[in-house]
Amino acid sequence: MGCFNSKPNDAVAIRRRPGNIGEVAVFIPGLRVPESLELSQPLSDGLPRRLAERLAALRSRIVVMAAHEALSVTRPRKRTFTQHGGSTSADLLQALEEYLPVLLGLVKEGSNLEDKIQFSWMNQEDDAEETALPSSWYEVLSVLHMMAMLRLSQANSLLLPKTSLEGYHTKVSEDNKRASVEIFLKASGFLECAIQHVLPRISPENRKGLPVDLSEGVLKAICMQALGQAIDVQLGLAIDSPKATLAVKRRLACEMVKCWQQAHESMADLPLIDSWGEKHRLFVKWKYIEAKAAAYYYHGLILDEGNTEKSRRMAVAALQSAEELLKESKDVAEAFHAAPPVSRSPPVCGSMKYLHDKIQKDSSCKVRINKDLYSNDSIHEGVPALPDFAVALKPEEYRLPAVTVDAANG
């Protein structure tokens, strides 16, 4: 494990929020950071002293590591590594996984400690800078949220093209793409567990006090974002594969639309603040429109294989819709990157590199070939509906760990 030195102005820097977060392939709406608190004294009456001290030590370690990890988000060009060369995000994930079994000792059946400790975390998307609640389940929820954000951060690193010494961007490897899919599924698994098994355990009174960062809508949106981005990577791999058919690509694109649509709807009525919250909303909107452009493109190509005039008219309508949606997505992407904290897009790669090149070209070509079908406005077809496919990818199941032996006996 690496060595870290906490600085007094770290908390100030985290609260100030970054001005620039660099290149973004996977958006992470900031990193909530736990505030320091003394755990051993309030727990001394209910848990063995040794266990109370372990709980306090584990959390204190996470506080320091999380502050450093959050600062790496505010300083995108500065990479933080441990003394042994590993990433701080991987070490922080390990620390969180070691903390959870001990923390769950506070909420085990028969325990009277669930509401004895006031846990406090800095927020990113909520108007309140921090939220403190007397709830151990709130702490569990915050830990799972952080674990998901760290996984998304890892996926972002894998999907960003690396810059060579000569200044050229290298292509993202197929291994990195496949690894990112697994990471997305882990992130969505943490969030699904949080929604299904932790949120319901928080009392109605404490649920009212949760920050918007941990609202069911935001958790669902990020869960569907992770699935949507995993499918996007799969679509890119299919585009690169000569064996993948148009039907396979269309299905992936339509599944991606469904994920982003659910993410978009989950965030629609949330009171997100400017900065991280508004940027998060713009990211989801951008990817939703972009996914629809891909789906209509492949739907149009398949319709064009039909032999009837109607199918060709529908094909052209779908391809034109894809072209319009692609233009709209570019505008929303610009708004996303311009919204604070400012970001920039990496070189277009993956599925969208191919589609950016092909959609306008194929749409113009099909309209030119079939322009005789548009000589009479009365036969103009509306935009055809997209096929409805169930999303094949599922979050990787995550179960809360068993309580440690000491905690169970406490």
Disulfide bonds with the S-S distance in Angstrom:
none
